[in-house]
Amino acid sequence: MTDTLSAAQARRIALAAQGFTRARPTTVSARHVHRVMDRLGVLQIDSVNVFARSHYLPLFSRLGAYEPALLDRVFLSRTTHYVEYLAHEATFIPVADWPLWRFRMEDFRRRWAAEDSWASTNARTMRWVQDELRTRGPLRPVDLRADAPRERGTWWDWDDVKLALEHLWRTGDVAISGRRGFERTYALAEHVIPPDIRSQEIPREDAIRELTRRAARSSGVATSSDLADYYRIRDRAAVVRSIGELVDTGELEPVQVRGWERAGRPLPAWRHHDAVLPRRVDAAALLTPFDPVVWFRDRALRAFDLDYRIEIYVPAEKRRFGYYSLPVLVGDRIVARVDLKADRPTSTLQVQSAWWEPQARPGDAEAIAAELALAATWQGLEHVSVSGWGDATAALHDALVAGSASGPAVRRHVHAREVTA
């Protein structure tokens, strides 16, 4: 018999699976970072740095203020437990998971085997890049550019060298050995991945089943689309087979969630057998657009009634919510979105816009204000300023002022959108 969950129960299960029912530690250590990664499985990397780069935010959302250098030490040191690969988009993954992605690496290799593919027509460049990495060890792209042969023509076009590195990374011949600032350093995979890990062979079906199981554990309760999207597995038939096998072993349990429908019919869903249903969720958190809670738009809309997209590529005059608005979680609801900017010269966290979501309730402004004040402290900023763009700005300003005695000073500022409106 299939169990039935309310939409609120499904949200609480999902948030518990993502670690939002755990109390934030007083002092954050590497142990806490590893614990978060065990729940998430991946940490998506993004270069946009208006407030903070995206991969720093999921740890802040779950652990509170921590030293950003801790993330650098855990993820970017040469002795790291993690490595980068396309496990959703570009993400950090446990280095021990490298063999799980062999099927994706081989998919890229087969796709580029055709004679007219870029990889085939630029085989000479690919070989040269590999030879350089083999001889010289880890290199940044700029190092290759500086020492490339001074020939001219399409072979030594700089874009081709960069593309060769990216192709070799996707096929698993090359791995990311670290970053300087935000610039990647590339090395042969054999120089980064330990031999006992690199030699493991995991059949495609087994890898997809394991990734489906992990997606289910990280999601708590999910549809087949949710499970496929978590690791961007395009082979939906393999995901469906994996779900069936995991049901047979008792790891997944079929459920129905009220309101999870398509064309008026319930969507099949599954709950991981380790998933817990908390009585309540007391979290408050700023979520990056690339947090697993909201990164799949269909799930965000279905589970949280959040119709969300990033407006980075939308012309400024057409943006509805702001350049890089962050969903805000209070309890088990996404109640607002705020567009934040860290203005370093003035040491100010600018709330460039703030908007209520339909799920907002009285009292949410105080919880958001406390989280904004914590975010400013986390980023080493002395002030918080609030614009007038958005229907939540007045309430957030007042809540920030009320709490400012023990936190950052609060200011009002005029956003450019207000000037041009």
Disulfide bonds with the S-S distance in Angstrom:
none
